[in-house]
Amino acid sequence: MLFKFKAQTSGGEIIEGEADAPDKFSLVAQLKKKNYTVILAKEVRSKKSRFLSYIQGFLGVVHLDEKIIFIKSLGAMLKAGLSLSRSLSILSRQTKNKAFQAIIVDMERDISRGNSFYKAMSQYTNVFSSLATAMIKAGEDSGKLPESLTIIAEHLSKNYELQKKIRGALFYPAIILIAMALIGVVMLIYVVPVLTSTFIELGVELPFATQVVITISSFLIEHTILVVFLIALFVFGIVYGIRTARGKRMLDSVFLKMPLIGELTRQINSARTARTLASLLSAGVSILDALQTTHDVVQNSYYKTVLQEAQGAIQRGSTLSFVFKQYPKLYPVLVAEMTAVGEETGKLSEMLLNLASFYEDEVAQKTKDMSTIIEPILMVFIGISVGLFAVSMITPLYSVLGEV
């Protein structure tokens, strides 16, 4: 470790400098041999590590599947009897992601110098979640690190599968809508002006719908830069808005109230809450710490509020199931009932795990159903849009043909 120190020489002179030492005690002993009295010693390497992790995270993202493989492999190696330092050394040579490789090497160095795995990992908050670091700490404290790694890997795998299913359900509609928008812009810029010039030459009286399409086309062509700027400003406004507390709250409210999406949002957050709590409790994390970590893991601000309230309620002697019962519009009745059974039988983590599996299966089925429902709705929407455009541009031509 690199330390920045301030010391006093035997002659009374104050000096400052940097020195490398395994820890502060070694640094003091090292400087004492030179007849220096250490006044202040501060580790500077940890700050560099945080900065390095930020740069690496910016330049090379560590994907979730890479983290799952890393944690699974590490758990298997530790169970096989390999030391933590050696396991990390092997994994650093196996990974192909240069950014992740540098992080693993840095963690290995930290552990070789006597630091805990929890401290080494907690420097990389942009890579490892608060859930993972909390469970690693619990595993180290209880001497069950391999078991904690297995639980983390399973938790991440389930989350990864859930994300894939949700993205898969949204991918097709997103592609269709983007393609429609692009085709619409091309039609307005290149096709409509040609037809417009034809209508002007023929002196056709244009219906209202045709005039609207031509006006939009003309504005888009004559003010292209302004349109691009307005679109960019709109996107920036949306992104900035949802990053504020009020904007995020409004967006979360919209998701909860939307048809189809609202029920899916409740099930996703219920599954995430149950699995995160189950994973942490089974790893030996206290209920209050588990609730705090779960509060950090869930994304919806309404669920964050409930989990924050649950911490205060438990400190006052209440139960988790009682808090869940107060919010039936967020957590389904089954969540409160299963939690109550778990609290009564002393098998809360087991009940929450069963609950998480149930809602994950429900989300998987809902996403399949959503794809089935969205496809015909999109087809109808596309048909109506194309039909309106066609009618608005062809009607004037028919009127000309009728006069001939």
N, C-alpha and C positions, 0 to 999 in steps of 0.2 A: 504494500500500500504506500501511496505517496502522501507525505504529511507536510504541511506548512507549519513552521514552528517559530516561536519567539523565545529566546533564551538569554541568560545573563552569564557572562564569562567570569573567571576567577578575579579578574581585575575590575569587575563592576560594569563592564560595557554591555549594552543591550544589542543583540544581533538578531537578525531575521533570516530565514532561509528555508530550503526544502530538503527533505531527506526521505529515502525509501526504507521502510521497516515493516515487518510482519504485523505489528500492532503498536499501540501507544506505549506499552510497557517496554517493548524492545527498543523503541525510539529513545525513551528516557534513559535506559541503560547505555545505549550507544552514545548519547550526548554526554552522559555522566563521565564516561571514560576520558572525554576531552575536557573535563572540569567545567562543563556547562550546566547551569541550573535551568531546567525547562519552565518557562512561564505559561506558554500557551502552545498547544499542539492541535492542529485541525486537519482532518483528512480531506484532501481535495479531489481524490480520484472518483469518489462517489458522484460528485457533481458532473465530472466529465462523462461518467457512465450514463447519467440521465440524458445529457446532451447528445451523446453518441447514439443512445437508443432512439431519441427523437429523430435524428437525421436518418438513421437506418430504417426506422418505421416509415419515414416520408419517402425515401428512395426505394425501399424494397419491402412491400407489405408481406407480413407473415399470415398466410391463409389459415383458416380454421382447421382444414384437413391436415395441414402440416403440424399444427399444435396437437391434434389428436394422436397422430402417429408418434410424435415425440413423447407424449405422456404415457401412451400405451407401452412403448418400447422401454422407457425408463422404468416403469413399474415392473415389467417382466425381468429386466436385468437385475433390479434390486432383489426381487424374489429369488432369483437364481444365485444370489450371494455375492454379486459384484458390488464394489464400493460405489458410493454416489459420484465421487470424483472421476473414477475410471469409466463409469457408465456415461457420464456427460462427455468425456473425451471421445468415446466411441461414437456417440450420436453426433457430435460436432463434425466428425469426418464423414458421416453418412449423409447428412443433409445437403441438398443442392442449392438451397436458398442462402446466398452469401450473407444477407442481413441477419438471418436467423442463426447461421453458423457463428457469426461474430458474437451474438448474444449468448449462445451456449458456451463458447470459449470463455467469455467474460465471467459467466456464472461459475464455471469450473475453477477459474483463478480465485474467485471470491471464497469458494468452499475450501480450496487448498490452503488459503491463508487463515482458515479458522472460522469464517462466517457461516451462518446457518443458510440452508437452502431457501428458507422463507425470505431472509433479508436479501439474498442474491436475486431472487425472482421478483421481489417487490420493487426493484429499481426499474423494471420494465412494465409499467402500468399500461403502456400502449400495446403490449403484446399479450400479457397475462392478466386476466380479469381479477377483480377483487374476490370473486368466488374461488378461483384457483389458489390464490395466495392464502386466503383464510383456511382452506382445507389443507394446504401444505403445512401451515403453521400448526394446525390441530394434529396432523399426522406426525410431525416431528416431536411435538410435546408429548404425545401418547406412545411414541415408538412404533407407530403403525403407518409409516410413510408409504410403503408399497400398496397397502389397502386403500389409502387416501388417493393415490394416483389412479388406481383402478376405478374408484368412484368418479373422479374428475373426468377420466376418459369416457366413461359411460354417459355422464351428464353432457359432455360436449358432443358426443356422437348423436345423442337424441336431439339436441338442439340443432345440429347440422342437418339431420334428416328432416326436422320440422321446417327449417329455413328453405331447404331444397323443394319441399312440397308446396310451400306458399309461393316461392318464386316461380315454380313450374306452372302454377295455376294463373299467375299474373303475366307470365311471359307472352303467351299467345295474344291476349287482348292488347297488350302494350305495343307489340309489333304491328298488329292490324291498325291501331289508331295512329301510330307514327307514319305508317305507309299511306294511310288515307290523307293525313295532313300534307305530306309531301306531294302526293298526286294532285290534291286540291290546289296547292300553290303553283305547281307546274301548269295546270289547266288555266288558272287565272292569269298567269303571266304570258303564256304562249298561245293558248287556244282561243280564249275569250276575245283578245284584241283582233284576231283575224275575223271572227264572226261579227264583231262590232263594226269593223270597216265595211263588211258586206251589208249590214243593216243600214248603215249611213248612206251607202251608194244606192240602195233600193228605196230609201226613204220610207222604211217600215215604221209603223207606230208600235212602240215597244210596250209590252205589259209591265206591270209594276215589278214582278219577280225578276224579269230580265234586266230592268233598270238597276235594281239592287246589285245583281251580279256584276254588271258592267261598272258600276260605281266602285265596288270593292276592288275589281281588277285594275281600274285606272288609278285608284289611290295607292295600291300596292306597287304599281310600276313607277308612278311619279314620285313616290316618297319611300322608296325601298330602304334607305338608310334610317329614316325615321321609324319605319315599321320594325326593323331589326333592333333598333335602340329601345323601342317600347316593349318588345318581347323580352329583351335582355333585362330591362328595368323591372318588368313584371316578375320574371323568374327570380331576380335578385331580391325583390320585395317579399316574395313567398318564402324564399330560403331564409332571409333575415328574420321574417316574422315568426317562423316556426322555431327559430333559435331563442326567441325571447320566451319568458315564462308564460306570459299571457297568450302568445301565439301558439305555443306548444299545448297549452291547456285547451284552446279552442279546437285545434286539430284533433286532439285526443277525444274531445267531446263529439266531434263529427264522426270519427271512426266508430264510436260506441253507439251512435244513433242511426247510422246508415243501415238500410235494409241489407240482409245477408252478411255484410261486413261486420255489423255490430255483434251478432252472435259469434262469429268467428273470432273477433277481437277478445271477447269475454273468455272463450275457451282457450285461446292461445295464452292469455295472461294467467288464467287459472292453472294451466299445465306448467307454465314457467315458474309460477310461485310455488306450486306443490313440489316440482322436481328439485328446484334450488334448495328449498327448506329441507327436503328429505335427504339430499346429498350432504348438506352441511351438518345436519343433526346426526346422521349415521357416521360421519367422520369425527364426531365428538365435539363439535362447536356448540357453544351455549345458545339457548333459544334467542336471547337478545342480540348476540353477535350475528346469528343466522338471519334474523329479521332485518338487521341493518344491511347485511350483504345482499339479501334478496331485494331490499329497497333499491340498492344500487344497480341490480341486474335488470329489473323490470323497466320497460321504457315508458309505459303510459303513466302520466302524472297522477291520474285518479287512483291508480293502484299503489303508487308511491305514498300517497296520502294515507291510505288504509294501513299499509305496513308500518308507517311511522306512528300512526295512532296505536297500532297493536303493541309496539314497544312500550309506550307509556302505560297501556292497559295492563300488560303483564307485570310491569314494575309495581303497579298498584294492587296486584294479586288476582287480576282477572285471567280469563283463558283466551287462547287464540280463536277458538271456535265461536266464542261470544262476539268477538269483533267481526268475524266473517258474517255472522248472522245479521249484523246491523247494515250490511251492504249487499242485499240480494240482487240489486241491479248490476253489480260488478262481479261478485262471486256467486255462482249458482248455489241453490240450497244443498246440493250434494256435497259441496266443498265443506260447508260448515258442519254437516252431519258426520262426514267421514273424519274430519278433524276432531270432533267431539268424541267419537268412538276411539280414536287413537290416543287421545288424552286420558280417557277413562281406563283403557287397557294397558297404558304404558308403552304402546307400539305406534307412536305418532309418526316416526320416520317411515315405517312400513306402510301405514295407511296413506300417507302423502305420496309415496312412491306408486302405490296402486292407483291413486287418484290421478297422478301425472300420466301414467300409461293410458288410463281410460280417456282422458281429454286429448292426448296426442293422437290416439286412434280416431277420436271424433273429428279432430282438425283434419286428419288425412282424408277421411270420408267427405267432410265438408268441402275441401279443396277440389276433390274429384267432382262432386255435385256442382260446385260453382263453375268449373270448366264447362260442364254439360249445359248449364243454364246460360252462361255468358255467350257461348257460340251462336245460338239462334238469335239472341238479342243483338249481337254485333251484326249478324247478317241482315236483320230487319233495319237496323240503323244505317248500314251501308246502302241497302236498297232504297230507303227513303231519301238519303242524301244524293245518291246518283240520279234517282228519279226526278227530284226537284230541280237539279242542275240541268238534266236533259230537257225537261219540260220547259224551263225558263229560256233555254237557248234555241229550242226547236220550234216552239210556238210561233215566233215571228216568221219563220220560214214557211210554215203551213199557211199563215195568213196571206203571204205573198203568192203562194201557189193557188190559193183559193181565188185570188183576184185575177189570175191569168186566164 
